[in-house]
Amino acid sequence: MSDLREQFGQIDIYLFDQLLRGRIRPGMRVLEAGCGSGRNLIYLLQAGYDVAAVDSDPESLGCVRRMAAAWAPTLPGNNFRMESIEAMSFPDQFADVVLSIAVLHFASGGAQFNAMLASLWRVLRPGGLFFCRLASSIGMAARMVPRGGRRFLLPDGSERYLVDEALLLNLTERLGGELVDPLKTTIVQDQRCMTTWVLRKAADAPAKSALH
């Protein structure tokens, strides 16, 4: 068990599933937007992936940079950038895989949510994989207290920007993406819902999405 922890850390179990299914393979460039302290990057860094990441918190990004220096010293330091997701400076079609895990629900409203999502889609190459986990109202809509503009008070006491099935399907169409898996939602002991949204970008997709 300790060997597994050293190899994978506290990786998101649904991201681990994508690895097991061979959708994220060595040699791919993986960008995590909102990487935090890097719990989802431990395996990728040690396994030789071309990893990049952004986060707006200097302490979290410092932790990821130290991990990269120890496990993947050949990666350019400029792969790890302190910036907001909606203003990422990576070029268009930069990554084979873009990860957004427990980040988009911190949007202040629809404008910021769409700006972040458009930025994530912009840096994903045609044919690439977008893996997203975010809070939703799916399965617990009656327990969420509206605060206006898709912001809700959750039973766990937090306030989040929440999506639902209809919105995610609409966004998938507007992005020109294709669902790789059905939407999957985990209800966490009647406190909150987390939905997994996995898309493939069309091979002929333009750099800019319809969200702009």
NUGU-386061 format. One line per 8 residues: their letters; for each residue y, z, x of N, C-alpha, C, O. Coordinates in steps of 0.2 Angstrom, whole numbers. Atoms other than C-alpha are relative to their C-alpha. Example, Ala and Ser with C-alpha at 12.3 -4.5 7.8 and 13.67 -1.06 7.14 Angstrom:
! NUGU-386061
AS) -6/0/4/-22/39/62/6/0/4/5/3/9 | -6/-1/-4/-5/36/68/5/3/-4/11/4/-1
***
This chain:
! NUGU-386061
MSDLREQF) -6/0/4/0/0/0/6/0/4/11/-3/3 | -6/0/-4/12/4/14/1/-7/3/7/-9/4 | -1/6/-3/9/-13/22/4/-5/-6/8/-9/-4 | -3/4/5/14/-21/5/7/2/-1/11/-3/-2 | -7/-2/1/30/-11/4/4/-3/6/9/-5/5 | -3/3/-6/34/-16/22/1/-8/-1/7/-10/1 | 0/7/0/31/-34/18/5/-3/-6/9/-7/-5 | -3/2/5/39/-35/1/6/4/-3/10/2/-7
GQIDIYLF) -5/-5/2/50/-20/-1/0/1/-8/-5/1/-11 | 0/-1/7/56/-17/-19/2/-6/-4/6/-7/-8 | -2/6/3/56/-35/-24/-1/0/-7/-5/3/-10 | 1/1/7/59/-40/-42/-7/-3/-2/-9/-8/1 | 6/2/1/42/-42/-49/-1/-7/-3/-6/-10/-2 | 0/7/3/46/-58/-59/2/-5/6/0/-11/5 | -1/4/-6/53/-65/-42/-7/-1/4/-8/-6/6 | 7/0/-4/36/-60/-34/-4/-5/-4/-8/-9/-1
DQLLRGRI) 4/4/4/28/-70/-48/1/-7/2/-3/-12/2 | -1/7/-2/37/-86/-43/-2/-2/7/-4/-7/8 | 3/1/-7/32/-84/-25/-8/-1/-1/-11/-5/2 | 7/1/1/14/-82/-31/-2/-6/-3/-7/-9/-1 | 1/7/3/15/-98/-41/2/-6/4/1/-11/2 | -2/5/-5/21/-107/-26/6/-4/-1/7/-10/1 | -6/4/1/38/-112/-33/5/1/5/10/-2/6 | -5/-1/-5/47/-104/-19/-4/0/7/-8/5/8
RPGMRVLE) 5/1/-5/39/-110/-3/4/1/7/10/-1/8 | -3/0/-7/42/-107/16/3/-7/2/0/-12/0 | -4/6/-2/55/-119/23/5/-2/-5/10/-6/-3 | -5/1/5/65/-119/7/6/5/2/6/10/5 | -6/-4/-1/83/-113/8/2/4/-6/2/1/-12 | -1/-5/6/86/-98/-4/6/4/1/8/7/6 | -7/-3/1/103/-92/-9/-1/6/-5/-2/4/-11 | 0/-5/5/104/-75/-17/8/2/-1/11/4/3
AGCGSGRN) -7/-1/2/121/-73/-26/0/7/-4/-2/8/-9 | 0/-7/2/125/-54/-28/-6/3/2/-10/6/-1 | 6/-2/-3/112/-49/-16/-1/8/1/-6/10/2 | 0/-7/0/116/-30/-16/-2/1/7/0/-2/12 | 3/-2/-7/107/-21/-1/-6/-4/2/-8/-3/8 | 5/4/-3/94/-35/0/-7/1/-2/-11/-1/2 | 7/-2/2/79/-28/-9/-4/-7/-1/-10/-6/0 | 4/6/1/74/-46/-14/-1/-5/6/-4/-10/5
LIYLLQAG) -1/4/-6/77/-53/3/-5/2/6/-6/-2/10 | 4/-2/-6/65/-43/14/-6/-4/1/-6/-6/7 | 5/5/-1/50/-54/12/2/-7/2/0/-9/7 | -3/7/-2/60/-70/13/2/0/7/1/-5/11 | -2/0/-7/68/-65/29/-5/0/5/-5/-3/10 | 6/-1/-4/52/-59/37/-4/-6/0/-8/-8/5 | 4/6/1/43/-75/31/3/-6/3/-1/-12/2 | -3/6/-3/55/-87/39/3/-5/-4/4/-11/-3
YDVAAVDS) -4/4/5/64/-94/24/7/-1/3/9/4/7 | -7/1/-2/81/-101/27/5/4/-5/6/1/-11 | -3/-4/5/90/-87/18/8/0/1/11/0/6 | -8/-1/0/109/-86/13/1/5/-6/-3/6/-10 | -1/-5/5/117/-73/2/8/1/0/12/1/5 | -7/-3/1/134/-67/-5/0/6/-4/-4/7/-8 | -1/-6/3/140/-51/-11/7/2/1/10/1/6 | -7/-2/-1/157/-43/-14/1/7/3/7/9/4
DPESLGCV) -1/-7/-3/153/-26/-8/-2/0/8/-7/-2/10 | 1/0/-7/155/-24/11/-6/4/3/-9/2/7 | 6/-4/-2/142/-10/13/-6/-4/-1/-11/-4/3 | 6/4/2/129/-20/4/-1/-6/5/-7/-7/7 | 1/6/-5/132/-36/14/-1/2/7/-5/-1/10 | 2/-2/-7/132/-26/30/-7/2/1/-10/0/6 | 7/-1/0/115/-20/26/-4/-6/1/-9/-6/4 | 3/7/0/109/-38/23/1/-3/7/-4/-6/9
RRMAAAWA) -1/3/-7/117/-44/39/-4/4/5/-7/0/10 | 4/-4/-5/108/-30/49/-8/-2/-1/-11/-3/4 | 7/2/1/91/-35/41/-1/-7/3/-6/-8/6 | 1/7/-3/94/-53/45/0/0/8/-4/-4/11 | -1/0/-7/99/-49/63/-7/2/3/-9/0/8 | 7/-3/-3/82/-39/65/-6/-5/-1/-10/-5/3 | 6/4/2/70/-51/56/1/-7/0/-4/-11/1 | -1/7/0/78/-68/56/6/-1/5/11/-4/2
PTLPGNNF) -6/0/-4/90/-68/71/3/-7/1/8/-8/4 | -2/7/-1/91/-87/72/4/-3/-6/7/-8/-6 | -4/2/5/99/-88/55/8/1/2/10/6/5 | -7/0/-1/118/-92/56/3/6/-3/2/8/-9 | -4/-5/3/129/-77/53/4/-2/-6/5/3/-11 | -4/2/6/139/-87/41/-4/-1/-6/-1/-3/-11 | 5/1/6/124/-88/29/2/6/-4/0/6/-10 | -1/-7/4/130/-70/23/7/1/0/11/3/4
RMESIEAM) -7/0/1/147/-70/15/2/5/-5/-1/6/-10 | -2/-5/4/157/-57/7/5/-4/-5/11/-5/-3 | -4/3/4/164/-66/-8/-2/0/-7/-8/2/-8 | 3/0/7/163/-67/-27/-4/-6/-2/-3/-11/1 | 5/6/2/150/-78/-36/4/-6/-2/2/-11/-1 | -4/5/3/163/-88/-45/4/-4/5/6/-9/4 | -4/3/-5/172/-92/-29/-4/-1/7/-2/-1/12 | 4/1/-6/157/-95/-17/2/-6/4/4/-12/1
SFPDQFAD) -3/5/-5/162/-106/-2/-6/-4/3/-4/-9/6 | 5/5/-2/145/-114/1/1/-7/-3/3/-7/-9 | -1/7/3/145/-133/-2/-5/-1/-6/-9/2/-7 | 4/3/6/138/-142/-17/-7/-1/3/-8/-4/8 | 7/2/-1/119/-144/-18/-2/3/7/-6/0/11 | 2/-4/-7/117/-131/-3/-7/2/0/-10/2/5 | 6/-4/-1/101/-122/-8/-6/-3/-5/-4/-7/-10 | 6/2/4/83/-126/-14/-1/4/-6/-4/2/-11
VVLSIAVL) 2/-5/5/82/-110/-24/7/4/0/9/6/5 | -6/-4/1/97/-100/-31/-3/6/-4/-6/5/-10 | 2/-6/3/93/-82/-36/6/4/-3/11/5/1 | -5/-5/3/104/-71/-48/-3/5/-4/-6/4/-9 | 4/-5/3/96/-55/-52/4/6/-1/7/10/3 | -4/-5/2/105/-42/-62/7/0/2/10/5/4 | -7/1/-2/122/-49/-59/4/-2/-6/10/0/-7 | -4/3/5/128/-60/-73/2/4/-6/8/3/-9
HFASGGAQ) -2/-4/6/129/-46/-86/5/4/2/8/8/-3 | -6/-4/-2/143/-38/-76/6/-4/-2/12/-2/0 | -5/4/2/154/-52/-82/5/3/-5/3/7/-9 | -4/-3/5/170/-46/-90/1/-3/-7/3/0/-11 | 0/3/6/169/-59/-103/-3/-7/1/-5/-9/6 | 3/6/0/164/-77/-107/3/-5/6/-1/-8/8 | -3/4/-5/176/-85/-95/-3/1/7/-5/-3/11 | 3/-1/-6/170/-76/-80/-8/-1/0/-10/-4/5
FNAMLASL) 7/2/0/152/-78/-85/-1/-7/1/-6/-9/5 | 0/8/0/154/-97/-87/2/-2/7/-1/-6/10 | -2/1/-7/163/-97/-70/-5/1/5/-7/-3/10 | 5/-2/-5/149/-88/-61/-6/-5/-1/-9/-7/4 | 6/4/1/135/-98/-69/2/-7/3/-3/-10/6 | -1/7/-2/144/-115/-65/0/0/8/-2/-5/11 | 0/0/-7/146/-109/-47/-7/0/3/-9/-3/8 | 7/0/-2/128/-105/-46/-4/-6/0/-8/-8/4
WRVLRPGG) 3/6/1/123/-121/-53/2/-6/5/-1/-10/7 | -3/5/-5/135/-131/-41/-4/0/7/-5/-5/10 | 3/-1/-7/126/-124/-25/-7/-2/0/-10/-2/5 | 7/1/1/109/-128/-32/-1/-8/1/2/-12/-2 | 1/7/-1/102/-145/-26/-4/-3/-6/-7/1/-9 | 4/3/5/95/-158/-38/-8/1/1/-10/1/7 | 7/-2/0/77/-153/-42/-2/7/2/-7/9/3 | 1/-7/-2/80/-135/-36/-1/4/-6/-1/3/-12
LFFCRLAS) 2/-5/4/75/-119/-44/5/5/-1/8/8/4 | -5/-5/2/87/-107/-53/-4/6/-3/-7/5/-8 | 3/-5/2/80/-90/-55/5/6/-2/9/8/2 | -5/-5/3/90/-77/-66/-3/5/-4/-8/4/-8 | 2/-6/5/87/-60/-73/6/3/-2/11/4/2 | -6/-3/3/100/-53/-84/-1/4/-6/-6/3/-10 | 1/-4/6/103/-41/-98/1/-4/-6/5/-9/-6 | 0/4/6/101/-48/-116/-1/5/-6/-2/11/-5
SIGMAARM) 1/-4/6/100/-42/-134/-6/-2/-3/-8/1/-8 | 7/2/3/83/-50/-137/-4/6/-1/-6/9/4 | 5/-5/2/72/-38/-146/3/6/-1/0/11/-4 | -3/-7/2/85/-24/-148/7/-1/-2/11/3/-2 | -7/2/2/100/-33/-156/3/6/-4/9/7/-4 | -3/-5/5/102/-19/-169/2/6/4/6/10/1 | -1/-6/-4/103/-6/-155/7/-1/4/9/4/7 | -6/1/-5/118/-14/-146/6/1/-5/7/-2/-10
VPRGGRRF) -7/-2/3/136/-8/-151/5/-5/2/7/-5/8 | -4/5/-2/148/-23/-151/7/3/3/10/8/0 | -6/-2/-3/163/-21/-139/5/-6/0/11/-5/2 | -4/6/0/170/-38/-142/-2/-5/5/-3/-3/11 | 1/5/-5/167/-55/-133/-6/0/3/-7/-1/9 | 7/-1/-3/148/-52/-130/0/6/4/-5/6/8 | 1/-6/-4/152/-36/-122/-3/5/-5/-1/6/-11 | 4/-5/4/140/-22/-129/-1/6/3/-2/7/9
LLPDGSER) 2/-6/-2/137/-4/-127/-7/1/-1/-10/0/-7 | 7/0/0/119/-2/-123/-3/8/-2/1/12/0 | 2/-7/1/108/14/-128/0/4/6/0/10/6 | 0/-4/-6/107/18/-110/7/3/2/8/6/8 | -7/-2/-2/126/21/-110/4/-5/4/10/-4/5 | -4/5/-4/131/6/-100/3/-5/-5/1/-6/-10 | -3/5/4/142/-8/-106/-1/-7/4/0/-7/10 | 2/6/-3/136/-26/-102/2/-6/-4/3/-6/-10
YLVDEALL) 0/6/3/139/-44/-106/-7/-2/-2/-11/-4/3 | 7/2/2/124/-49/-116/-1/-7/-3/3/-9/-7 | 2/7/3/116/-66/-119/-6/2/-5/-8/7/-6 | 6/0/4/103/-70/-132/-4/-7/0/-2/-11/4 | 4/6/0/90/-83/-135/4/-7/-1/4/-12/3 | -4/6/1/102/-96/-143/5/-2/5/5/-8/7 | -5/1/-5/115/-94/-130/-4/-3/6/-1/-8/9 | 4/2/-6/102/-96/-116/-2/-7/0/-2/-11/4
LNLTERLG) 2/7/2/95/-112/-124/5/-5/0/5/-10/3 | -6/4/0/112/-119/-127/3/-1/8/4/-7/9 | -2/1/-7/117/-116/-108/-5/-4/4/-3/-8/8 | 5/5/-4/101/-124/-102/1/-7/-2/1/-11/3 | -1/6/2/105/-139/-112/7/-3/3/7/-8/6 | -7/1/-3/124/-139/-106/-1/-1/7/3/-6/10 | 1/0/-7/118/-137/-88/-4/-7/2/-4/-9/7 | 4/6/-1/106/-152/-90/-6/3/4/-10/-1/7
GELVDPLK) 6/-3/-3/92/-140/-84/-6/0/-4/-6/-2/-10 | 6/-1/4/74/-138/-89/-3/6/1/-4/9/7 | 4/-6/-1/65/-122/-93/-6/-1/4/-11/-5/2 | 6/0/-4/52/-119/-80/-6/4/-4/-12/3/-4 | 4/-5/4/45/-104/-90/3/1/-7/9/0/-7 | -4/-3/6/48/-98/-108/4/6/2/3/9/7 | -4/-6/-1/61/-85/-109/-4/6/-1/-8/7/-5 | 4/-6/0/53/-68/-105/5/6/0/9/6/4
TTIVQDQR) -4/-6/0/61/-52/-110/-4/7/0/-9/7/-3 | 3/-7/-1/56/-34/-105/5/5/-3/11/5/-2 | -4/-5/3/62/-20/-116/-2/7/4/-8/9/4 | 1/-6/-5/64/-4/-105/1/6/-5/7/9/-5 | 1/-6/4/59/10/-116/6/1/-5/9/7/-5 | -6/-1/5/72/7/-130/6/1/2/11/4/-1 | -6/-2/-3/86/8/-118/4/-6/2/10/-7/1 | -3/6/-1/90/-10/-113/-5/-6/1/-11/-4/1
CMTTWVLR) 4/6/0/83/-28/-112/2/-4/6/7/-5/7 | -1/4/-5/81/-38/-97/-4/-7/-1/-10/-7/-2 | 3/6/2/77/-57/-99/0/-4/7/5/-4/11 | 1/5/-5/70/-69/-86/1/-7/-2/-2/-9/-7 | -2/6/2/78/-86/-86/-1/-5/6/3/-4/11 | 2/4/-6/70/-99/-74/1/-8/-2/-2/-10/-7 | -1/7/2/77/-117/-74/-1/-5/6/-1/-2/12 | 0/5/-5/74/-133/-64/6/-5/-1/7/-7/-7
KAADAPAK) -6/5/0/89/-144/-60/-3/-7/0/-7/-8/4 | 2/7/0/87/-162/-64/1/-4/6/6/-2/10 | -1/3/-7/84/-173/-49/6/-5/0/8/-6/6 | -6/4/0/99/-184/-54/6/3/-3/11/0/-5 | -5/-4/2/110/-170/-59/6/-1/4/6/-1/10 | -7/0/-4/129/-171/-54/1/7/2/-2/12/0 | -2/-7/-3/136/-157/-44/3/4/-5/2/10/-5 | -3/-4/4/147/-151/-57/-3/0/-7/-6/-5/-9
SALH) 4/-1/7/140/-144/-74/5/-1/-5/11/-2/-4 | -5/1/6/147/-146/-91/3/7/-2/7/7/-7 | -3/-6/1/152/-128/-90/8/0/3/12/4/1 | -7/0/-3/168/-133/-80/5/-2/-5/11/-3/-4
***
